[in-house]
Amino acid sequence: MSQYSKRFLFRCKEGKVVIDDQERYDKVLKSFEGKDGFLVLEKIYKQRSIQENRYLFGVIIPILINETEIFGGWDKESVYRWFEGHFLNNFPTKKPREWITIKELSTKDFEELMERIRQWASIELGIYIPLPNEVEVFGEMVL
């Protein structure tokens, strides 16, 4: 991060920005005096648990790559991106959106997506994908 690129944690309350470390923010803002810059606001996404990632990348995706012609030869990231395009187009979210990514899903919505993928694999491909509590990855139960 350059000397002119700083990140600050904030929360939006009643349409106003509340900076976590206001004193540091004020100090950095003064260093911009007379200069132009960009103010970029980014949403913080709750990172999926290690178990959720292990289930998606260690169980679901490998089964589909290894047992189907559709994904034969694909890498895991490509299948992940395909899931986003195929399953998230009309995925119900709290706000209407044109496009969402898997990383934006809540834990509940992530599990709903996993269920949709399991059902799709079963109905369309005739492939059973085990539930998280039915499988081990690297010698440990996924969930």
C-alpha positions, 0 to 999 in steps of 0.5 A, spaced: 500 500 500 502 506 498 503 512 502 497 515 499 493 509 500 490 507 506 484 503 509 479 505 515 474 500 518 467 504 518 460 502 519 454 506 516 449 508 521 443 512 519 446 514 512 453 517 516 460 514 516 462 512 523 470 511 522 473 506 527 479 510 528 477 517 527 484 520 530 488 516 525 483 518 519 483 525 521 491 525 521 491 521 514 486 526 511 490 532 513 496 529 509 492 529 503 491 537 503 491 540 497 491 533 493 486 529 489 484 522 491 479 517 490 475 515 496 473 507 495 468 504 500 468 496 500 463 492 503 466 487 508 464 480 507 464 474 512 469 469 510 466 462 509 469 457 514 475 452 512 470 447 513 465 450 508 471 451 503 473 444 504 466 441 502 466 446 496 473 445 493 475 438 496 468 434 495 463 437 490 467 440 485 472 434 485 466 429 484 464 433 478 470 434 475 472 427 476 465 424 474 462 428 469 464 429 461 461 437 462 467 439 467 472 434 465 479 437 464 476 444 468 480 446 474 477 448 480 476 455 479 473 455 473 467 450 476 467 455 481 465 461 476 461 456 473 457 455 479 456 463 480 453 464 473 449 458 473 446 458 480 446 465 482 443 469 476 436 468 480 438 467 487 434 470 492 438 475 496 435 481 501 436 486 496 435 486 488 441 485 485 444 484 477 449 479 479 452 476 486 458 472 487 459 466 492 463 470 497 457 475 498 452 469 500 451 468 508 452 462 511 445 460 510 445 462 503 451 458 502 448 452 504 442 453 500 447 454 494 450 447 496 443 444 496 441 446 489 448 444 486 447 437 490 440 437 487 442 439 480 447 434 480 443 428 482 437 430 477 441 432 471 447 428 472 445 422 476 451 423 481 450 423 488 454 428 492 454 426 499 452 431 505 458 435 509 457 430 515 458 424 510 465 425 507 472 426 510 477 430 506 484 429 508 482 424 514 477 429 517 470 430 517 468 436 513 463 438 518 
